[in-house]
Amino acid sequence: MSNLKKKLVNGEFVVTAELTPPKGPEINQMIDKLKELKPLVDAVNFTDNPSGKMRMCSLAACKISLDLGFEPVLQMTCRDRNRIGIQSDLLGAHALGIRNLLLMTGDHPILGDQKEAKPVYDIDSSILIRLINNLNNGLDINGNRLNGKTEFFYGGVVNPNAEPLIPQLKRFEQKLKMGAEFFQTQMIFEIEKLEKFMDYAQRFNTKVIAGVVIIRSKKMLHYLNSKVPGVSVPKWLIDKIEGFNDEDVEKFGIDFTAKLILNIMEKKICHGIHLMAFSKVEEVKNLLNYIKI
């Protein structure tokens, strides 16, 4: 059993962080970040060509993390591989010792830096979750017997910010029926939306990790709102920082995220937090020291 699964099953509040693998073969900077992150969080997620932009594969980054003694979460999308390639990569990941998976459909290549790339989308995230359930039962996607069983701890994504929310809740239930063991949310800016989703989710026996982001600049917030699929920054928040200078934005960003996390913890709204889209480990360190996690 992975350490992440053990903590969630035991009711401990978990903290995970997100790293984007490098755009190129040089890994020293990523290794430095991993070494700094290791004492701060329970696991690190490696994105799978996020926003359709080509990067080193998540699987290789996860193996590098394992070699450093740091538990990774392999993110896998359906955009770039058919079901044969997905199953093959997953069996390889398991052989290398990777146990945690976060599964998603994936952003279309038209959003990325190689727009001429052909998307695959042979299956969607719900079918991918069922595929993992099969692997854990010693079967391939078609029910053919494998020579053993995998032991993946696997989850899906959910967006409590969606408007309307009902279609998102139906997708959430579908993923649960396919076997998802935990969920990670899209970036949360308004705790009321997370509470509304959790009021619904609590009727199911699943774990939810809330995605949060440290606001660093006005430019970052506008980029997230206009360029990142599924992210919706409330207008009141954008308006609030417009009058701030750069230093004020940074201070506000740490304070805003810290209060959000403390609120989540004090009210026991969900089971952990996932720090997304940070650029410096120092940001994570400052935030976690601020809230004394």
FENPE-V937297 format. One record per pair of residues at least 24 apart in sequence whose ideal C-beta (glycine too) atoms are under 10 Angstrom apart, sorted by the first residue. I is the first residue (numbers start at 1). GAP is how many residues later the second one is. Records with the same first field share a line. If there is no record, write none. Layout:
I = GAP / GAP
This chain:
1 = 98 / 150 / 152
2 = 40 / 41 / 69 / 70 / 71 / 95 / 96 / 97 / 98 / 99 / 149 / 150 / 151
3 = 39 / 40 / 68 / 96 / 97 / 150
4 = 38 / 39 / 67 / 68 / 69 / 95 / 96 / 149 / 151 / 178 / 203 / 205 / 268
5 = 38 / 66 / 94 / 95 / 146 / 147 / 148 / 149 / 150 / 176 / 177 / 202
6 = 36 / 147
7 = 35 / 36 / 200 / 264 / 265
8 = 34 / 145 / 147 / 173 / 174 / 198 / 199 / 200 / 201 / 263 / 264
9 = 144 / 172 / 173 / 198
11 = 196 / 257 / 260
12 = 30 / 259 / 260
13 = 29 / 196 / 248 / 251 / 252 / 255 / 257 / 258 / 259 / 260 / 280
14 = 27 / 28 / 29 / 168 / 193 / 195 / 257 / 258 / 259 / 260
15 = 25 / 26 / 27 / 28 / 194 / 246 / 257 / 258 / 259 / 260 / 269 / 272 / 273 / 276 / 278
16 = 25 / 26 / 27 / 28 / 29 / 55 / 56 / 57 / 84 / 86 / 168 / 193 / 195 / 256 / 257 / 258 / 259 / 260
17 = 24 / 25 / 26 / 27 / 28 / 56 / 256 / 257 / 258 / 259 / 261 / 264 / 267 / 271
18 = 26 / 27 / 28 / 29 / 32 / 55 / 57 / 84 / 166 / 193 / 195 / 256 / 257 / 258 / 259 / 260
19 = 25 / 26 / 27 / 28 / 39 / 42 / 46 / 53 / 259 / 262
20 = 25 / 26 / 27 / 28 / 29 / 30 / 31 / 33 / 35 / 36 / 38 / 41 / 257 / 259
21 = 25 / 26 / 27 / 28 / 29 / 34 / 35 / 36 / 37 / 38 / 39 / 40 / 41 / 43
22 = 33 / 34 / 39
23 = 26 / 30 / 31 / 32 / 33 / 90
24 = 30 / 31 / 32
25 = 31
26 = 30
27 = 29 / 33 / 34 / 37
30 = 26 / 31 / 34 / 35
31 = 33 / 34 / 36 / 37
32 = 249
33 = 245 / 246 / 247 / 248 / 251
34 = 27 / 30 / 31 / 33 / 34 / 35 / 36 / 38 / 247
35 = 33 / 34 / 35 / 246
36 = 244 / 245 / 246 / 248 / 249
37 = 28 / 31 / 33 / 238 / 241 / 244 / 247 / 248
38 = 27 / 30 / 31 / 32 / 33 / 243
39 = 31 / 246
40 = 235 / 241 / 244 / 245 / 247 / 248 / 249 / 253
41 = 29 / 30 / 231 / 232 / 233 / 234 / 240 / 243 / 247 / 252
42 = 28 / 29 / 31 / 230
43 = 27 / 28 / 29 / 30 / 57 / 166 / 229 / 231
44 = 24 / 26 / 27 / 28 / 29 / 56 / 231
45 = 27 / 28 / 29 / 30 / 55 / 57 / 139 / 164 / 229 / 230 / 231
46 = 26 / 27 / 28 / 29 / 30 / 52 / 56
47 = 26 / 28 / 30 / 55 / 57 / 229 / 230
48 = 26 / 27 / 28 / 29 / 30 / 31 / 32 / 33 / 54 / 55 / 56 / 58 / 59
49 = 26 / 28 / 30 / 31 / 57 / 58 / 60 / 63 / 64 / 65 / 68
50 = 25 / 27 / 56 / 57 / 61 / 62 / 178 / 179 / 227
51 = 55 / 56 / 57 / 58 / 60 / 61 / 62 / 176 / 177 / 178
52 = 25 / 27 / 28 / 54 / 55 / 56 / 57 / 58 / 59 / 60 / 61 / 62 / 63 / 65 / 67 / 177
53 = 54 / 56 / 58 / 59 / 60 / 61
54 = 26 / 55 / 58 / 59 / 60 / 63
55 = 58
57 = 32
58 = 31 / 35 / 40 / 43 / 44
59 = 30 / 31 / 33 / 34 / 37 / 39
60 = 36
62 = 31 / 34 / 35 / 36 / 37 / 38 / 39
63 = 29 / 30 / 33 / 34 / 35
65 = 33
66 = 30 / 31 / 32 / 33
67 = 29 / 30
71 = 26 / 27 / 28 / 29
72 = 25 / 26 / 27 / 28
73 = 25 / 26 / 27 / 28 / 29 / 80 / 81 / 82 / 111 / 136 / 201
74 = 24 / 25 / 26 / 27 / 28 / 29 / 78 / 80
75 = 25 / 26 / 27 / 28 / 29 / 31 / 82 / 109
76 = 25 / 26 / 27 / 28 / 30 / 49 / 52 / 56 / 78
77 = 25 / 26 / 27 / 28 / 29 / 30 / 42 / 43 / 44 / 48 / 51
78 = 25 / 26 / 27 / 28 / 41 / 42 / 43 / 44 / 45 / 46 / 47 / 48 / 49 / 50 / 53
79 = 25 / 26 / 27 / 28 / 29 / 30 / 33 / 38 / 39 / 40 / 41 / 42 / 43
80 = 26 / 29 / 37 / 38 / 39 / 40 / 41
81 = 25 / 39 / 40 / 41 / 42
82 = 38 / 39 / 40 / 41
83 = 37 / 39 / 40 / 44 / 45 / 48 / 57 / 58 / 59
84 = 38 / 56 / 57
85 = 35 / 37
86 = 34 / 36 / 37 / 41 / 42 / 45 / 46 / 55
87 = 41 / 44 / 45 / 47 / 48 / 53 / 54 / 55 / 59
90 = 38 / 41 / 42 / 45 / 60 / 62 / 64
91 = 44 / 49 / 55 / 57 / 59
93 = 57 / 59
94 = 41 / 42 / 54 / 55 / 56 / 57 / 58
95 = 55
98 = 54
99 = 51 / 52 / 53 / 54 / 55
100 = 52 / 53 / 54 / 55 / 81 / 82
101 = 27 / 28 / 31 / 34 / 49 / 51 / 52 / 53 / 54 / 55 / 79 / 80 / 81
102 = 51 / 52 / 53 / 54 / 55 / 78 / 80 / 81 / 82 / 107 / 172
103 = 24 / 25 / 26 / 28 / 29 / 49 / 51 / 52 / 53 / 54 / 72 / 75 / 77
104 = 24 / 25 / 51 / 52 / 53 / 80 / 126
105 = 51 / 52 / 66
106 = 123
107 = 121 / 122 / 123
108 = 121
111 = 116 / 117 / 118
124 = 47 / 50
125 = 31 / 32 / 46 / 49 / 50 / 53 / 55
126 = 30 / 45 / 48 / 49 / 50 / 51 / 52 / 53 / 54
127 = 47 / 51
128 = 26 / 28 / 47 / 50
129 = 25 / 26 / 27 / 45 / 46 / 47 / 48 / 49 / 50 / 51 / 52
130 = 44 / 45 / 47 / 48 / 49 / 50
131 = 47 / 48
132 = 46 / 47 / 48 / 49
133 = 45 / 46 / 47 / 48
134 = 44 / 45
136 = 43 / 45
137 = 42
152 = 29
153 = 28 / 29
154 = 24 / 25 / 26 / 27 / 28
155 = 25 / 26 / 27 / 28 / 29 / 51 / 52 / 53 / 54
156 = 24 / 25 / 26 / 27 / 28 / 50
157 = 26 / 27 / 28 / 29 / 54 / 73
158 = 25 / 26 / 27 / 28 / 39 / 43 / 48 / 50 / 53
159 = 26 / 27 / 28 / 29 / 34 / 38 / 52 / 70 / 71 / 72 / 73
160 = 25 / 26 / 27 / 28 / 30 / 31 / 32 / 33 / 34 / 35 / 36 / 37 / 38 / 40 / 41 / 48 / 50 / 51 / 110
161 = 24 / 25 / 26 / 27 / 28 / 29 / 32 / 33 / 36 / 50 / 69 / 70 / 71 / 72 / 73
162 = 24 / 31 / 35 / 68 / 70
163 = 30 / 69
165 = 28 / 31 / 32 / 35
166 = 34
168 = 29 / 32 / 62
169 = 28 / 31 / 32
172 = 25 / 28 / 29 / 32 / 34 / 36
173 = 27 / 28 / 31
175 = 31
176 = 25 / 28 / 29 / 30
180 = 24 / 26 / 27
181 = 24 / 25 / 26
182 = 24 / 25 / 26 / 27 / 89 / 90
183 = 24 / 25 / 26 / 27 / 87 / 88
184 = 24 / 25 / 26 / 27 / 88 / 89 / 90 / 92
185 = 24 / 25 / 26 / 27 / 85 / 88 / 89 / 91
186 = 24 / 25 / 27 / 42 / 43 / 44 / 45 / 46 / 90
187 = 24 / 25 / 26 / 37 / 41 / 43 / 44 / 45 / 46 / 87 / 89 / 90
188 = 24 / 25 / 69 / 72 / 73 / 76 / 81 / 82 / 85 / 86 / 88
189 = 24 / 26 / 32 / 35 / 36 / 42 / 43 / 44 / 45 / 47 / 48 / 49 / 67 / 68 / 71
190 = 42 / 43 / 44 / 46 / 47 / 70
191 = 68 / 69 / 70 / 72 / 73 / 76 / 78
193 = 39 / 41
194 = 66 / 69 / 70 / 73 / 75 / 76
195 = 68 / 69 / 72 / 74 / 75
197 = 72 / 73
198 = 66 / 69 / 70 / 71 / 72 / 73
199 = 70
201 = 69
202 = 67 / 68
206 = 65
207 = 63 / 64 / 65
208 = 61 / 62 / 63 / 64
209 = 61 / 62 / 63 / 64 / 65
210 = 50 / 51 / 54 / 59 / 60 / 61 / 62 / 63 / 64
211 = 62 / 63 / 64 / 65 / 66
212 = 44 / 45 / 46 / 48 / 49 / 52 / 61 / 62 / 63 / 64 / 65 / 66 / 75
213 = 40 / 43 / 44 / 47 / 61 / 62 / 63 / 64 / 65
214 = 36 / 39 / 40 / 42 / 43 / 44 / 61 / 62 / 63 / 64 / 65 / 66 / 69 / 70 / 72 / 73
215 = 26 / 34 / 35 / 37 / 38 / 39 / 40 / 41 / 42 / 62
216 = 30 / 33 / 34 / 37 / 38 / 61 / 62 / 63 / 64 / 67
217 = 24 / 27 / 29 / 32 / 33 / 36
218 = 24 / 26 / 27 / 28 / 31
219 = 27 / 30
220 = 29 / 33 / 57 / 59
221 = 28 / 32
223 = 54
224 = 52 / 53
228 = 48 / 49
231 = 45 / 46
250 = 33 / 36
253 = 30 / 34
254 = 29 / 32 / 33 / 36 / 37
255 = 32 / 35
257 = 26 / 30 / 33 / 34
258 = 28 / 29 / 30 / 31 / 32 / 33 / 34 / 35
259 = 31 / 32
260 = 31
261 = 26 / 27 / 29 / 30 / 32
262 = 28 / 29 / 30 / 31
265 = 26 / 28
